[in-house]
């Protein structure tokens, strides 16, 4: 984990995969615990609330190239990793994923370890699609890949 600070591009790639992957685009439903007002709209206690995370993760006002895979979204002009307020793959607010810190650490460790040991390539003639399978969650379409030992 100490190497993480010296690997900004790897970190940026992981973040961009999460942004583009957008696994739970509508977040998990929540309920207003008390009456409140948001942007001038009254939200009564007990109202079901759904966050549209996709609207932030692909917002043209927040991302230079929202529809393209671009790790530069998370790098500053000197190549250092930068966090973005519009990056919300673990949801938002008080009810965001409690395991986010552990998940971030595990993602980095697994991703870096896999890339140190393997080169991943598409099976010849079987390019994977970037179009996901839509449901309550977004999943990648089934594909095959080759993990070639380095």
Legacy VTK file of the C-alpha trace (Angstrom):
# vtk DataFile Version 3.0
C-alpha trace
ASCII
DATASET POLYDATA
POINTS 150 float
0.000 0.000 0.000
2.972 2.340 0.470
3.564 2.207 -3.296
0.074 3.568 -3.951
1.217 7.188 -3.586
3.871 6.601 -6.264
1.387 5.077 -8.725
-1.015 7.909 -9.651
-1.768 6.546 -13.123
-2.767 3.139 -11.719
-5.027 4.870 -9.210
-6.516 7.034 -11.987
-7.244 3.955 -14.120
-9.045 2.269 -11.195
-11.157 5.381 -10.581
-11.984 5.718 -14.279
-13.009 2.048 -14.451
-15.395 2.689 -11.557
-16.746 5.873 -13.154
-17.363 4.216 -16.505
-18.538 0.927 -14.957
-21.252 2.704 -12.955
-22.401 -0.574 -11.399
-25.412 0.808 -9.498
-26.557 3.829 -11.574
-29.559 4.631 -9.383
-27.902 3.854 -6.065
-29.870 2.020 -3.426
-33.306 3.403 -2.526
-33.477 5.436 0.653
-36.309 7.006 2.635
-36.570 10.526 4.033
-36.389 10.216 7.833
-37.874 13.689 8.324
-39.606 16.356 6.276
-37.052 18.440 4.424
-36.693 20.876 1.538
-34.251 20.358 -1.323
-33.762 22.992 -4.025
-37.146 24.481 -3.066
-39.009 21.154 -3.231
-40.723 19.738 -0.148
-39.816 16.117 0.563
-42.250 14.674 3.121
-41.056 12.235 5.782
-41.272 8.657 4.487
-40.742 9.584 0.826
-38.691 7.057 -1.136
-35.568 8.677 -2.592
-33.433 7.361 -5.435
-30.118 8.994 -6.327
-29.246 9.091 -10.007
-25.492 8.545 -9.765
-25.214 8.208 -13.544
-26.239 11.855 -13.907
-23.080 12.859 -12.012
-20.662 10.220 -13.297
-21.403 11.206 -16.929
-22.144 14.931 -16.464
-20.734 16.961 -19.367
-20.171 19.884 -16.975
-17.969 17.762 -14.681
-15.956 15.562 -17.039
-13.915 16.625 -20.057
-14.836 13.473 -22.010
-17.735 11.890 -20.077
-18.547 9.137 -22.583
-14.925 8.033 -23.105
-12.593 6.007 -20.906
-10.046 8.634 -19.875
-7.820 8.181 -16.780
-6.702 11.814 -17.270
-9.968 12.767 -15.551
-8.157 11.899 -12.309
-4.714 13.362 -12.999
-3.632 16.971 -12.668
-1.338 18.778 -15.127
1.752 17.322 -13.376
0.421 13.761 -13.519
-0.505 13.626 -9.829
-3.701 11.885 -8.762
-6.603 14.214 -7.997
-9.972 13.454 -6.461
-13.122 14.754 -8.101
-16.305 15.807 -6.272
-18.386 14.321 -9.089
-16.909 10.845 -8.493
-19.591 8.962 -6.521
-19.391 5.226 -7.328
-20.077 4.328 -3.688
-23.186 6.565 -3.503
-23.441 9.858 -1.638
-24.267 11.352 1.717
-24.561 9.717 5.124
-25.727 6.437 3.599
-22.796 5.960 1.226
-21.067 2.581 1.340
-19.506 2.083 4.768
-16.888 -0.250 3.331
-15.581 2.285 0.817
-12.102 2.595 2.386
-11.623 -1.189 2.493
-12.980 -1.538 -1.053
-10.563 1.114 -2.361
-7.608 -0.610 -0.715
-8.629 -4.042 -2.021
-9.262 -2.720 -5.540
-5.790 -1.213 -5.644
-4.046 -4.302 -4.259
-5.836 -6.780 -6.548
-5.580 -4.598 -9.659
-1.882 -3.815 -9.171
-1.036 -7.440 -8.318
-2.848 -8.747 -11.409
-1.184 -6.224 -13.715
2.257 -7.012 -12.262
1.855 -10.681 -13.113
-0.265 -10.756 -16.262
-0.920 -8.987 -19.539
-4.616 -9.131 -20.388
-5.594 -9.372 -24.046
-8.797 -10.111 -25.911
-9.229 -13.559 -27.390
-8.398 -13.152 -31.106
-11.592 -12.329 -33.020
-13.599 -11.753 -29.807
-13.357 -8.079 -28.886
-15.314 -7.359 -25.682
-18.171 -4.874 -25.896
-18.261 -1.738 -23.787
-22.065 -1.956 -23.767
-23.251 -3.273 -20.422
-26.176 -5.477 -19.472
-28.794 -3.221 -17.877
-30.772 -4.239 -14.808
-30.889 -3.043 -11.195
-27.124 -3.138 -11.597
-25.024 -2.633 -14.711
-22.894 -5.646 -15.598
-20.444 -6.194 -18.406
-21.615 -8.329 -21.301
-20.101 -11.789 -21.183
-16.643 -11.959 -22.767
-13.483 -14.012 -22.731
-9.976 -12.714 -22.142
-6.496 -14.161 -22.036
-4.265 -13.596 -19.010
-0.723 -14.039 -20.320
2.003 -14.440 -17.686
4.602 -11.663 -17.827
LINES 1 151
150 0 1 2 3 4 5 6 7 8 9 10 11 12 13 14 15 16 17 18 19 20 21 22 23 24 25 26 27 28 29 30 31 32 33 34 35 36 37 38 39 40 41 42 43 44 45 46 47 48 49 50 51 52 53 54 55 56 57 58 59 60 61 62 63 64 65 66 67 68 69 70 71 72 73 74 75 76 77 78 79 80 81 82 83 84 85 86 87 88 89 90 91 92 93 94 95 96 97 98 99 100 101 102 103 104 105 106 107 108 109 110 111 112 113 114 115 116 117 118 119 120 121 122 123 124 125 126 127 128 129 130 131 132 133 134 135 136 137 138 139 140 141 142 143 144 145 146 147 148 149
